[in-house]
Structure formats: C-alpha cells, structure tokens
Amino acid sequence: MDDKELFEKFLQKCYRFLSLRNRSEKEIRDYLKKKTAKYKLSEPKNIIDKVVTALKEEKLIDDKNFITWWVDQRSYFKPKGLFVLKQELLQKGINRDLIDQYFEENKIDELSLAKIALQKKVKVLKELKKEERYQKAISFLVRRGFSFETANKVVRIIL
C-alpha cells in the first residue's frame, strides 16, 4: 500500500472513530498509533500528522471545542466538580493553559451541579440514619470533585 492509500484508509478509520463522539487531538493520535502499529510502517508519525492535519482543516478536531463539549456533557449527564473536570480534560490530552482559559471565561455553577448530582442519590440516602446519610452524601459529592464547602452547603439544603 502506498502513502496515499494508507492516508485515506486511516482518515476513514478516524471518521468512524469520530462518529461515536467528539475526540481530543491526543485521543486521535493515540488511536492512530494503535492502528498504524498493525502495519509496521517505517514512518508512522508522518501518516499520523497528515491525518491529524486533515481532520483539523475539516474542523473535526479542535481541543477548544472539545472542552466545551466535554463540560456540557458532564454537566448534563454526570455532574462533576471543577477539580474532576480539569483532571479528566488533562487525561484527554488537553493543554492546561486551554483548560484554565476556558474556565476563566466560562464560570460553572458548582452549587447547581452538586445539587443535580445529589438529587439522583436522595432516594437511596433517605433510607439511612441522619448521620450516615450526611457522611455518605458528603463523600459522594467530594468523590465527584466538589469541594467540601460546596458539598456541605448542598447536603444541608437537600437533606
């Protein structure tokens, strides 16, 4: 297979990979490294760079947009605190400066997110004794990345 055929093959693989959900540039690069390893290419980095560049030109990879998408998804489906959101984005290979810039420009209401997260646990917690209910609720929210202060406020409001 020549370079042009390989480029097209890996580009098509990335289209399918991106059809499932948005991806960061690092996720695409890691995916392509796995796929190119099967072909034992002498210069896999060249193909990977070409595919990533093509996807960027088509605006299918954009880490700034990925941050917005990720935070929206997390806020809606599985609310998490600022600390955990930042950690997840770092794990996805997003530059720390981009993350900090996003959160400076887009303040998130952690109190509201913590309320949403805890609302889903209220039924289970209602069955427990008051002290145990309080401890479990605080622990749950702190594990989700909310500060103790935020968790404490929310628990006092909801429980």
N, C-alpha and C positions, 0 to 999 in steps of 0.2 A: 504494500500500500504506500502511495506517495504522500507527501506532506499535505497536499490539498485535500485528498480523500480522508486522511486522518483528522484534519481540521474540521471538515464537515461532519464526520462521524461523532467527534467529541462535542461539537456545537449542538447537534441534535440530542445527544445524551443530556446536555445541560438544559436544553429547552424542556425536556421531560422532567428533569430534576426540579426545575423552577416552577413547573406547572402545579406542583404539590403545595408550595408555599414560597414566600419571599426568602431569599438567602443573602447572607453577607458575602463579601468577596472571599474571605477566608474559607467559608464553607464550600464555595465553588472550587477554590484552589485545592482544598483537601479532597473533595470528590474527584476532581480531575487527576490528582496524584494517584489515587487508588485505581482509577480506570486506565491510566496510561501505564501503570506498573505491569499490567497484564500483557502489554505489547512489547515490553523490553526495549523501549526506544532509547537511542543513544543521547538524544537531547529532548527529554520530555518537557523541560521548562519552556522551551521555545513554543511548543504547541499550546501549552497551558497559558502562557502570556498572550498568545494570539487569540485564543478563545475568550479569555477574560476581557481583553481589549474590545473584541467584537460585541460582547454582551454589555459592556459599559456604553459603547456607542449606541446600542439599541435601547439604552436606559433600563436594562433588565437587572443590572447590578448597580446599586447606589447605596452606600452604607448610611448616608444621612436619611434617606427614605426608609431604609431597613429599621433604623432606630425608632422612627415614628410608628411604623407598622408594628414592631415588637411591643412597644409600650402600650399601644392601643389594644392589641390582642391580650396582653397580660392584664390590663385594666378591666377588660370586659369579661374574659373567661376565667382567669385565675389571679385575682388581685394580689399584688406583691408590693412590698415597700421599696423605697428608693434604693436602699443598700443592695437588695437582692436583684433588682432590675439592672443596676450598674454592673454587678458581678456577672449576670447572665450575658449582658452585652459584651463584656470583656472576653468571656468564654467563646463568644461567637466571632471574636477577632476584630471587634470594632475598636478603633483608636480611642484612647482615654480622653484626648482633647475633644474629639467629636461628641463623646458622651457628655462630658462636662458642659460643652457649649449647648447641647440640646436641652439639658436640664436647667441651665441658666435662663434660656429663652422660653421654656415651657415648664412652668411650675406644676407639679402634680399635687393634688389634694390627698395626702396620705390618710387623713382622718376619714374621708369618704370611702377610700379604697379599703381601709381596715374595717369599716362598718359593713361594707358589702361582703368582705371575706368572712367576717364573724357571723353574719346573718345566716349563712349556709350551715353553720355549726350549732346554732341556737337550740334546735330540736334535741340533738344529742346531749348538749350540755345541761338542758333543763332537768334531765333525769338525775343529775348529780347533786351532792350536797353543796351548799353555798361556797364554802372554802375551796373545795376541789374544783367546782365549776370555774371559780375565779382563776385558780392556778392554771388549769388546762386552757382556758381562753387566752390568758396572757402568753403562755408557752406557744400556743398555736400561732398567734399573731407575730411573736418575735421570730419564730422559725420562718415565717413568711417575709421577714425582712423589715418589719415595722419596729420603730424604736420602742423601748419600754414605756416611755411617756405617752406615746400615741396609743399603744396597746391598752395602757391603764385607763386613759380617757374613754376609749371606745367601750371597754368592758363595763365601766361604770355607767355609761349611757344605756347600753343594750341589756346587760344582765342586771 
